[in-house]
Amino acid sequence: MNINRWIRVIAGSFILLSLALGVESSPLFVHRNWLWFTAFVGLNLLQSGFTRFCLMEIFLRKLGVRDA
């Protein structure tokens, strides 16, 4: 898998996990403040679409994940 696919997988996993931890009807509910993490990931995805800067991309390159 290349960097773009990894970023999508990681971001989607973070969003689903934080929703599971932050929504009161979830069996994994911990606290509502987990929804702030969902917003953080969404905002980072939005800004990376405009600026082409993604911190996760830098981390994945250092781990040796290949570019598209």
C-alpha positions in Angstrom: 0.0 0.0 0.0 1.2 3.5 -0.7 1.1 6.6 1.5 -2.3 7.9 0.2 -4.0 4.6 1.0 -2.4 4.4 4.5 -3.5 8.0 5.3 -7.1 7.1 4.4 -7.0 3.9 6.4 -5.5 5.6 9.5 -7.8 8.6 9.3 -10.9 6.5 8.8 -9.9 4.2 11.7 -9.3 7.2 14.0 -12.7 8.7 13.2 -14.5 5.4 13.7 -12.7 4.7 17.0 -13.3 8.2 18.4 -17.0 8.1 17.4 -17.3 4.7 19.2 -15.6 6.2 22.3 -17.6 9.5 22.2 -21.2 8.6 21.2 -23.3 7.7 24.3 -25.3 5.0 22.5 -22.0 3.1 21.7 -21.1 0.0 23.7 -17.5 1.4 23.9 -18.6 4.8 25.2 -16.1 6.5 27.5 -16.7 10.3 27.4 -18.2 12.8 25.0 -14.9 14.7 24.7 -13.7 12.0 22.3 -15.8 13.7 19.7 -13.2 16.6 19.7 -10.7 14.1 18.4 -13.1 13.3 15.5 -13.3 17.0 14.7 -9.5 17.3 14.9 -9.0 14.5 12.4 -11.7 15.9 10.1 -10.1 19.4 10.2 -6.7 18.0 9.4 -8.1 16.2 6.4 -9.7 19.4 5.2 -6.6 21.5 5.6 -4.4 18.9 3.9 -6.7 19.0 1.0 -6.1 22.7 0.5 -2.4 23.0 1.7 -1.1 19.6 0.7 0.6 19.4 4.1 -0.1 16.3 6.1 1.9 15.4 9.3 0.9 11.7 9.0 2.5 11.7 5.5 5.8 12.8 7.0 5.6 10.0 9.7 4.8 7.4 7.1 7.7 8.4 4.9 10.1 8.1 7.9 8.7 4.6 8.5 9.6 3.7 4.9 6.1 3.6 3.3 6.4 4.2 -0.5 4.8 7.1 -2.3 2.0 6.7 -4.9 
